[in-house]
Amino acid sequence: MESEIKAKAEAKIPGCKKAQKQYAKKHRQTIHRWSYARLCNAIVSKAAQKGIAIECQRQSFNEIPEIQARDLALNAYQSRQQTTG
């Protein structure tokens, strides 16, 4: 991803390393502010290009990691059952 950002910066601002670095920094900051849905969509899109199947599920909040993991797995399973019939 970093190489893609650098390539975009070079294309937008050819010949000026300082301006390219500023552009890349702002671009990275924008990426770090993505919502969960936007991040999930980006991952699904890139995975589809490579032929990789992805499942996105919201993770419930629970202070006990084991329960949180169980709930996530159950939600993914139930979602898969609904989509495959």
Jmol script that loads the backbone (N, CA, C; Angstrom):
load data "model"
ATOM      1  N   MET A   1       0.834  -1.188   0.000  1.00  0.00           N
ATOM      2  CA  MET A   1       0.000   0.000   0.000  1.00  0.00           C
ATOM      3  C   MET A   1       0.879   1.253   0.000  1.00  0.00           C
ATOM      4  N   GLU A   2       1.962   1.212   0.743  1.00  0.00           N
ATOM      5  CA  GLU A   2       2.852   2.379   0.810  1.00  0.00           C
ATOM      6  C   GLU A   2       3.409   2.717  -0.570  1.00  0.00           C
ATOM      7  N   SER A   3       3.752   1.689  -1.344  1.00  0.00           N
ATOM      8  CA  SER A   3       4.288   1.955  -2.684  1.00  0.00           C
ATOM      9  C   SER A   3       3.229   2.586  -3.590  1.00  0.00           C
ATOM     10  N   GLU A   4       1.955   2.190  -3.399  1.00  0.00           N
ATOM     11  CA  GLU A   4       0.871   2.797  -4.176  1.00  0.00           C
ATOM     12  C   GLU A   4       0.724   4.275  -3.832  1.00  0.00           C
ATOM     13  N   ILE A   5       0.834   4.602  -2.551  1.00  0.00           N
ATOM     14  CA  ILE A   5       0.724   5.996  -2.112  1.00  0.00           C
ATOM     15  C   ILE A   5       1.859   6.817  -2.705  1.00  0.00           C
ATOM     16  N   LYS A   6       3.074   6.269  -2.667  1.00  0.00           N
ATOM     17  CA  LYS A   6       4.230   6.980  -3.230  1.00  0.00           C
ATOM     18  C   LYS A   6       4.065   7.180  -4.735  1.00  0.00           C
ATOM     19  N   ALA A   7       3.556   6.159  -5.414  1.00  0.00           N
ATOM     20  CA  ALA A   7       3.351   6.271  -6.860  1.00  0.00           C
ATOM     21  C   ALA A   7       2.321   7.353  -7.187  1.00  0.00           C
ATOM     22  N   LYS A   8       1.245   7.416  -6.398  1.00  0.00           N
ATOM     23  CA  LYS A   8       0.235   8.462  -6.607  1.00  0.00           C
ATOM     24  C   LYS A   8       0.836   9.843  -6.377  1.00  0.00           C
ATOM     25  N   ALA A   9       1.637   9.961  -5.330  1.00  0.00           N
ATOM     26  CA  ALA A   9       2.267  11.248  -5.011  1.00  0.00           C
ATOM     27  C   ALA A   9       3.200  11.677  -6.136  1.00  0.00           C
ATOM     28  N   GLU A  10       3.983  10.738  -6.659  1.00  0.00           N
ATOM     29  CA  GLU A  10       4.903  11.060  -7.760  1.00  0.00           C
ATOM     30  C   GLU A  10       4.138  11.471  -9.013  1.00  0.00           C
ATOM     31  N   ALA A  11       3.012  10.816  -9.264  1.00  0.00           N
ATOM     32  CA  ALA A  11       2.219  11.145 -10.450  1.00  0.00           C
ATOM     33  C   ALA A  11       1.555  12.515 -10.317  1.00  0.00           C
ATOM     34  N   LYS A  12       1.075  12.835  -9.113  1.00  0.00           N
ATOM     35  CA  LYS A  12       0.397  14.117  -8.905  1.00  0.00           C
ATOM     36  C   LYS A  12       1.369  15.282  -8.814  1.00  0.00           C
ATOM     37  N   ILE A  13       2.538  15.033  -8.214  1.00  0.00           N
ATOM     38  CA  ILE A  13       3.500  16.114  -7.990  1.00  0.00           C
ATOM     39  C   ILE A  13       4.887  15.648  -8.453  1.00  0.00           C
ATOM     40  N   PRO A  14       5.108  15.577  -9.748  1.00  0.00           N
ATOM     41  CA  PRO A  14       6.400  15.087 -10.234  1.00  0.00           C
ATOM     42  C   PRO A  14       7.543  16.058  -9.922  1.00  0.00           C
ATOM     43  N   GLY A  15       8.663  15.494  -9.482  1.00  0.00           N
ATOM     44  CA  GLY A  15       9.873  16.293  -9.298  1.00  0.00           C
ATOM     45  C   GLY A  15      10.014  17.034  -7.986  1.00  0.00           C
ATOM     46  N   CYS A  16       9.049  16.978  -7.104  1.00  0.00           N
ATOM     47  CA  CYS A  16       9.135  17.713  -5.840  1.00  0.00           C
ATOM     48  C   CYS A  16       8.937  16.744  -4.671  1.00  0.00           C
ATOM     49  N   LYS A  17      10.049  16.242  -4.145  1.00  0.00           N
ATOM     50  CA  LYS A  17      10.008  15.229  -3.084  1.00  0.00           C
ATOM     51  C   LYS A  17       9.290  15.728  -1.827  1.00  0.00           C
ATOM     52  N   LYS A  18       9.520  16.983  -1.453  1.00  0.00           N
ATOM     53  CA  LYS A  18       8.907  17.520  -0.243  1.00  0.00           C
ATOM     54  C   LYS A  18       7.384  17.537  -0.376  1.00  0.00           C
ATOM     55  N   ALA A  19       6.884  18.013  -1.497  1.00  0.00           N
ATOM     56  CA  ALA A  19       5.439  18.054  -1.729  1.00  0.00           C
ATOM     57  C   ALA A  19       4.868  16.635  -1.822  1.00  0.00           C
ATOM     58  N   GLN A  20       5.634  15.712  -2.398  1.00  0.00           N
ATOM     59  CA  GLN A  20       5.195  14.322  -2.482  1.00  0.00           C
ATOM     60  C   GLN A  20       5.045  13.717  -1.088  1.00  0.00           C
ATOM     61  N   LYS A  21       6.005  14.024  -0.212  1.00  0.00           N
ATOM     62  CA  LYS A  21       5.939  13.512   1.161  1.00  0.00           C
ATOM     63  C   LYS A  21       4.723  14.070   1.888  1.00  0.00           C
ATOM     64  N   GLN A  22       4.434  15.354   1.683  1.00  0.00           N
ATOM     65  CA  GLN A  22       3.258  15.965   2.313  1.00  0.00           C
ATOM     66  C   GLN A  22       1.973  15.322   1.797  1.00  0.00           C
ATOM     67  N   TYR A  23       1.914  15.112   0.488  1.00  0.00           N
ATOM     68  CA  TYR A  23       0.744  14.467  -0.108  1.00  0.00           C
ATOM     69  C   TYR A  23       0.561  13.067   0.474  1.00  0.00           C
ATOM     70  N   ALA A  24       1.643  12.303   0.536  1.00  0.00           N
ATOM     71  CA  ALA A  24       1.577  10.933   1.058  1.00  0.00           C
ATOM     72  C   ALA A  24       1.133  10.926   2.522  1.00  0.00           C
ATOM     73  N   LYS A  25       1.634  11.874   3.296  1.00  0.00           N
ATOM     74  CA  LYS A  25       1.259  11.960   4.713  1.00  0.00           C
ATOM     75  C   LYS A  25      -0.238  12.223   4.854  1.00  0.00           C
ATOM     76  N   LYS A  26      -0.754  13.175   4.085  1.00  0.00           N
ATOM     77  CA  LYS A  26      -2.185  13.492   4.150  1.00  0.00           C
ATOM     78  C   LYS A  26      -3.028  12.302   3.692  1.00  0.00           C
ATOM     79  N   HIS A  27      -2.548  11.610   2.673  1.00  0.00           N
ATOM     80  CA  HIS A  27      -3.268  10.443   2.163  1.00  0.00           C
ATOM     81  C   HIS A  27      -3.331   9.344   3.226  1.00  0.00           C
ATOM     82  N   ARG A  28      -2.224   9.087   3.901  1.00  0.00           N
ATOM     83  CA  ARG A  28      -2.200   8.080   4.973  1.00  0.00           C
ATOM     84  C   ARG A  28      -3.132   8.474   6.118  1.00  0.00           C
ATOM     85  N   GLN A  29      -3.168   9.757   6.465  1.00  0.00           N
ATOM     86  CA  GLN A  29      -4.058  10.222   7.530  1.00  0.00           C
ATOM     87  C   GLN A  29      -5.517   9.978   7.155  1.00  0.00           C
ATOM     88  N   THR A  30      -5.842  10.206   5.902  1.00  0.00           N
ATOM     89  CA  THR A  30      -7.203   9.979   5.429  1.00  0.00           C
ATOM     90  C   THR A  30      -7.567   8.504   5.546  1.00  0.00           C
ATOM     91  N   ILE A  31      -6.652   7.644   5.177  1.00  0.00           N
ATOM     92  CA  ILE A  31      -6.900   6.206   5.248  1.00  0.00           C
ATOM     93  C   ILE A  31      -7.143   5.775   6.688  1.00  0.00           C
ATOM     94  N   HIS A  32      -6.402   6.331   7.621  1.00  0.00           N
ATOM     95  CA  HIS A  32      -6.533   5.933   9.018  1.00  0.00           C
ATOM     96  C   HIS A  32      -7.850   6.395   9.635  1.00  0.00           C
ATOM     97  N   ARG A  33      -8.584   7.251   8.953  1.00  0.00           N
ATOM     98  CA  ARG A  33      -9.873   7.722   9.458  1.00  0.00           C
ATOM     99  C   ARG A  33     -11.048   6.995   8.808  1.00  0.00           C
ATOM    100  N   TRP A  34     -10.787   5.914   8.121  1.00  0.00           N
ATOM    101  CA  TRP A  34     -11.858   5.184   7.461  1.00  0.00           C
ATOM    102  C   TRP A  34     -12.814   4.581   8.475  1.00  0.00           C
ATOM    103  N   SER A  35     -14.077   4.525   8.107  1.00  0.00           N
ATOM    104  CA  SER A  35     -15.058   3.821   8.929  1.00  0.00           C
ATOM    105  C   SER A  35     -14.844   2.319   8.748  1.00  0.00           C
ATOM    106  N   TYR A  36     -15.425   1.549   9.638  1.00  0.00           N
ATOM    107  CA  TYR A  36     -15.308   0.096   9.547  1.00  0.00           C
ATOM    108  C   TYR A  36     -15.853  -0.394   8.207  1.00  0.00           C
ATOM    109  N   ALA A  37     -17.003   0.129   7.800  1.00  0.00           N
ATOM    110  CA  ALA A  37     -17.630  -0.309   6.549  1.00  0.00           C
ATOM    111  C   ALA A  37     -16.741   0.002   5.348  1.00  0.00           C
ATOM    112  N   ARG A  38     -16.136   1.173   5.338  1.00  0.00           N
ATOM    113  CA  ARG A  38     -15.271   1.546   4.216  1.00  0.00           C
ATOM    114  C   ARG A  38     -14.031   0.661   4.176  1.00  0.00           C
ATOM    115  N   LEU A  39     -13.459   0.381   5.337  1.00  0.00           N
ATOM    116  CA  LEU A  39     -12.300  -0.505   5.404  1.00  0.00           C
ATOM    117  C   LEU A  39     -12.670  -1.900   4.926  1.00  0.00           C
ATOM    118  N   CYS A  40     -13.800  -2.396   5.384  1.00  0.00           N
ATOM    119  CA  CYS A  40     -14.256  -3.723   4.984  1.00  0.00           C
ATOM    120  C   CYS A  40     -14.468  -3.785   3.470  1.00  0.00           C
ATOM    121  N   ASN A  41     -15.094  -2.770   2.911  1.00  0.00           N
ATOM    122  CA  ASN A  41     -15.317  -2.726   1.462  1.00  0.00           C
ATOM    123  C   ASN A  41     -14.007  -2.708   0.690  1.00  0.00           C
ATOM    124  N   ALA A  42     -13.019  -1.975   1.187  1.00  0.00           N
ATOM    125  CA  ALA A  42     -11.716  -1.921   0.522  1.00  0.00           C
ATOM    126  C   ALA A  42     -11.034  -3.286   0.564  1.00  0.00           C
ATOM    127  N   ILE A  43     -11.115  -3.955   1.701  1.00  0.00           N
ATOM    128  CA  ILE A  43     -10.513  -5.287   1.831  1.00  0.00           C
ATOM    129  C   ILE A  43     -11.205  -6.278   0.906  1.00  0.00           C
ATOM    130  N   VAL A  44     -12.534  -6.245   0.877  1.00  0.00           N
ATOM    131  CA  VAL A  44     -13.292  -7.146   0.014  1.00  0.00           C
ATOM    132  C   VAL A  44     -12.945  -6.899  -1.451  1.00  0.00           C
ATOM    133  N   SER A  45     -12.833  -5.641  -1.838  1.00  0.00           N
ATOM    134  CA  SER A  45     -12.507  -5.289  -3.221  1.00  0.00           C
ATOM    135  C   SER A  45     -11.134  -5.816  -3.628  1.00  0.00           C
ATOM    136  N   LYS A  46     -10.130  -5.573  -2.786  1.00  0.00           N
ATOM    137  CA  LYS A  46      -8.773  -6.045  -3.095  1.00  0.00           C
ATOM    138  C   LYS A  46      -8.716  -7.572  -3.100  1.00  0.00           C
ATOM    139  N   ALA A  47      -9.424  -8.204  -2.165  1.00  0.00           N
ATOM    140  CA  ALA A  47      -9.438  -9.666  -2.103  1.00  0.00           C
ATOM    141  C   ALA A  47     -10.101 -10.252  -3.348  1.00  0.00           C
ATOM    142  N   ALA A  48     -11.177  -9.629  -3.806  1.00  0.00           N
ATOM    143  CA  ALA A  48     -11.875 -10.101  -5.004  1.00  0.00           C
ATOM    144  C   ALA A  48     -10.956 -10.047  -6.222  1.00  0.00           C
ATOM    145  N   GLN A  49     -10.123  -9.024  -6.293  1.00  0.00           N
ATOM    146  CA  GLN A  49      -9.170  -8.913  -7.398  1.00  0.00           C
ATOM    147  C   GLN A  49      -8.195 -10.084  -7.405  1.00  0.00           C
ATOM    148  N   LYS A  50      -7.919 -10.624  -6.219  1.00  0.00           N
ATOM    149  CA  LYS A  50      -6.972 -11.738  -6.088  1.00  0.00           C
ATOM    150  C   LYS A  50      -7.674 -13.089  -5.994  1.00  0.00           C
ATOM    151  N   GLY A  51      -9.017 -13.088  -6.026  1.00  0.00           N
ATOM    152  CA  GLY A  51      -9.771 -14.327  -5.946  1.00  0.00           C
ATOM    153  C   GLY A  51      -9.866 -14.910  -4.545  1.00  0.00           C
ATOM    154  N   ILE A  52      -9.811 -14.052  -3.533  1.00  0.00           N
ATOM    155  CA  ILE A  52      -9.863 -14.489  -2.138  1.00  0.00           C
ATOM    156  C   ILE A  52     -11.237 -14.157  -1.562  1.00  0.00           C
ATOM    157  N   ALA A  53     -11.881 -15.147  -0.942  1.00  0.00           N
ATOM    158  CA  ALA A  53     -13.192 -14.928  -0.317  1.00  0.00           C
ATOM    159  C   ALA A  53     -13.006 -14.276   1.048  1.00  0.00           C
ATOM    160  N   ILE A  54     -13.858 -13.305   1.361  1.00  0.00           N
ATOM    161  CA  ILE A  54     -13.774 -12.562   2.624  1.00  0.00           C
ATOM    162  C   ILE A  54     -15.155 -12.518   3.273  1.00  0.00           C
ATOM    163  N   GLU A  55     -15.179 -12.619   4.584  1.00  0.00           N
ATOM    164  CA  GLU A  55     -16.409 -12.418   5.346  1.00  0.00           C
ATOM    165  C   GLU A  55     -16.181 -11.267   6.307  1.00  0.00           C
ATOM    166  N   CYS A  56     -17.106 -10.316   6.330  1.00  0.00           N
ATOM    167  CA  CYS A  56     -17.019  -9.188   7.264  1.00  0.00           C
ATOM    168  C   CYS A  56     -18.132  -9.314   8.286  1.00  0.00           C
ATOM    169  N   GLN A  57     -17.768  -9.209   9.528  1.00  0.00           N
ATOM    170  CA  GLN A  57     -18.729  -9.262  10.620  1.00  0.00           C
ATOM    171  C   GLN A  57     -18.377  -8.198  11.633  1.00  0.00           C
ATOM    172  N   ARG A  58     -19.389  -7.600  12.202  1.00  0.00           N
ATOM    173  CA  ARG A  58     -19.155  -6.658  13.301  1.00  0.00           C
ATOM    174  C   ARG A  58     -18.861  -7.451  14.555  1.00  0.00           C
ATOM    175  N   GLN A  59     -17.906  -6.971  15.302  1.00  0.00           N
ATOM    176  CA  GLN A  59     -17.519  -7.642  16.529  1.00  0.00           C
ATOM    177  C   GLN A  59     -18.257  -7.008  17.700  1.00  0.00           C
ATOM    178  N   SER A  60     -18.899  -7.827  18.504  1.00  0.00           N
ATOM    179  CA  SER A  60     -19.603  -7.305  19.673  1.00  0.00           C
ATOM    180  C   SER A  60     -18.586  -6.916  20.739  1.00  0.00           C
ATOM    181  N   PHE A  61     -18.997  -6.037  21.626  1.00  0.00           N
ATOM    182  CA  PHE A  61     -18.098  -5.643  22.702  1.00  0.00           C
ATOM    183  C   PHE A  61     -18.369  -6.517  23.911  1.00  0.00           C
ATOM    184  N   ASN A  62     -17.329  -7.143  24.404  1.00  0.00           N
ATOM    185  CA  ASN A  62     -17.415  -7.938  25.617  1.00  0.00           C
ATOM    186  C   ASN A  62     -16.038  -7.916  26.253  1.00  0.00           C
ATOM    187  N   GLU A  63     -15.990  -7.757  27.547  1.00  0.00           N
ATOM    188  CA  GLU A  63     -14.702  -7.676  28.237  1.00  0.00           C
ATOM    189  C   GLU A  63     -13.977  -9.015  28.263  1.00  0.00           C
ATOM    190  N   ILE A  64     -14.701 -10.094  28.049  1.00  0.00           N
ATOM    191  CA  ILE A  64     -14.084 -11.421  28.061  1.00  0.00           C
ATOM    192  C   ILE A  64     -13.775 -11.817  26.615  1.00  0.00           C
ATOM    193  N   PRO A  65     -12.487 -11.910  26.263  1.00  0.00           N
ATOM    194  CA  PRO A  65     -12.109 -12.184  24.870  1.00  0.00           C
ATOM    195  C   PRO A  65     -12.698 -13.480  24.312  1.00  0.00           C
ATOM    196  N   GLU A  66     -12.810 -14.499  25.130  1.00  0.00           N
ATOM    197  CA  GLU A  66     -13.343 -15.778  24.656  1.00  0.00           C
ATOM    198  C   GLU A  66     -14.798 -15.645  24.213  1.00  0.00           C
ATOM    199  N   ILE A  67     -15.577 -14.883  24.975  1.00  0.00           N
ATOM    200  CA  ILE A  67     -16.986 -14.671  24.621  1.00  0.00           C
ATOM    201  C   ILE A  67     -17.084 -13.815  23.367  1.00  0.00           C
ATOM    202  N   GLN A  68     -16.228 -12.827  23.266  1.00  0.00           N
ATOM    203  CA  GLN A  68     -16.209 -11.964  22.087  1.00  0.00           C
ATOM    204  C   GLN A  68     -15.871 -12.791  20.842  1.00  0.00           C
ATOM    205  N   ALA A  69     -14.886 -13.673  20.941  1.00  0.00           N
ATOM    206  CA  ALA A  69     -14.498 -14.529  19.815  1.00  0.00           C
ATOM    207  C   ALA A  69     -15.626 -15.495  19.455  1.00  0.00           C
ATOM    208  N   ARG A  70     -16.260 -16.071  20.474  1.00  0.00           N
ATOM    209  CA  ARG A  70     -17.375 -16.997  20.237  1.00  0.00           C
ATOM    210  C   ARG A  70     -18.511 -16.290  19.498  1.00  0.00           C
ATOM    211  N   ASP A  71     -18.877 -15.102  19.979  1.00  0.00           N
ATOM    212  CA  ASP A  71     -19.963 -14.345  19.355  1.00  0.00           C
ATOM    213  C   ASP A  71     -19.641 -13.995  17.904  1.00  0.00           C
ATOM    214  N   LEU A  72     -18.405 -13.624  17.646  1.00  0.00           N
ATOM    215  CA  LEU A  72     -17.993 -13.288  16.282  1.00  0.00           C
ATOM    216  C   LEU A  72     -18.102 -14.510  15.375  1.00  0.00           C
ATOM    217  N   ALA A  73     -17.626 -15.653  15.855  1.00  0.00           N
ATOM    218  CA  ALA A  73     -17.695 -16.880  15.063  1.00  0.00           C
ATOM    219  C   ALA A  73     -19.144 -17.286  14.804  1.00  0.00           C
ATOM    220  N   LEU A  74     -19.992 -17.187  15.819  1.00  0.00           N
ATOM    221  CA  LEU A  74     -21.403 -17.540  15.648  1.00  0.00           C
ATOM    222  C   LEU A  74     -22.102 -16.603  14.670  1.00  0.00           C
ATOM    223  N   ASN A  75     -21.820 -15.311  14.759  1.00  0.00           N
ATOM    224  CA  ASN A  75     -22.413 -14.345  13.824  1.00  0.00           C
ATOM    225  C   ASN A  75     -21.993 -14.641  12.395  1.00  0.00           C
ATOM    226  N   ALA A  76     -20.722 -14.957  12.198  1.00  0.00           N
ATOM    227  CA  ALA A  76     -20.231 -15.277  10.855  1.00  0.00           C
ATOM    228  C   ALA A  76     -20.904 -16.543  10.332  1.00  0.00           C
ATOM    229  N   TYR A  77     -21.014 -17.541  11.185  1.00  0.00           N
ATOM    230  CA  TYR A  77     -21.650 -18.799  10.790  1.00  0.00           C
ATOM    231  C   TYR A  77     -23.113 -18.571  10.408  1.00  0.00           C
ATOM    232  N   GLN A  78     -23.844 -17.851  11.252  1.00  0.00           N
ATOM    233  CA  GLN A  78     -25.260 -17.593  10.988  1.00  0.00           C
ATOM    234  C   GLN A  78     -25.446 -16.775   9.715  1.00  0.00           C
ATOM    235  N   SER A  79     -24.585 -15.809   9.502  1.00  0.00           N
ATOM    236  CA  SER A  79     -24.651 -14.995   8.288  1.00  0.00           C
ATOM    237  C   SER A  79     -24.405 -15.860   7.055  1.00  0.00           C
ATOM    238  N   ARG A  80     -23.445 -16.761   7.139  1.00  0.00           N
ATOM    239  CA  ARG A  80     -23.125 -17.652   6.028  1.00  0.00           C
ATOM    240  C   ARG A  80     -24.308 -18.576   5.740  1.00  0.00           C
ATOM    241  N   GLN A  81     -24.979 -19.059   6.782  1.00  0.00           N
ATOM    242  CA  GLN A  81     -26.133 -19.938   6.607  1.00  0.00           C
ATOM    243  C   GLN A  81     -27.279 -19.208   5.907  1.00  0.00           C
ATOM    244  N   GLN A  82     -27.455 -17.927   6.230  1.00  0.00           N
ATOM    245  CA  GLN A  82     -28.528 -17.136   5.621  1.00  0.00           C
ATOM    246  C   GLN A  82     -28.260 -16.881   4.145  1.00  0.00           C
ATOM    247  N   THR A  83     -26.993 -16.674   3.781  1.00  0.00           N
ATOM    248  CA  THR A  83     -26.677 -16.356   2.385  1.00  0.00           C
ATOM    249  C   THR A  83     -26.611 -17.599   1.510  1.00  0.00           C
ATOM    250  N   THR A  84     -26.305 -18.753   2.099  1.00  0.00           N
ATOM    251  CA  THR A  84     -26.208 -19.971   1.293  1.00  0.00           C
ATOM    252  C   THR A  84     -27.484 -20.793   1.325  1.00  0.00           C
ATOM    253  N   GLY A  85     -28.379 -20.454   2.242  1.00  0.00           N
ATOM    254  CA  GLY A  85     -29.676 -21.103   2.289  1.00  0.00           C
ATOM    255  C   GLY A  85     -29.628 -22.361   3.026  1.00  0.00           C
TER     256      GLY A  85
END
end "model"
wireframe off; spacefill off
backbone 0.3
color backbone group
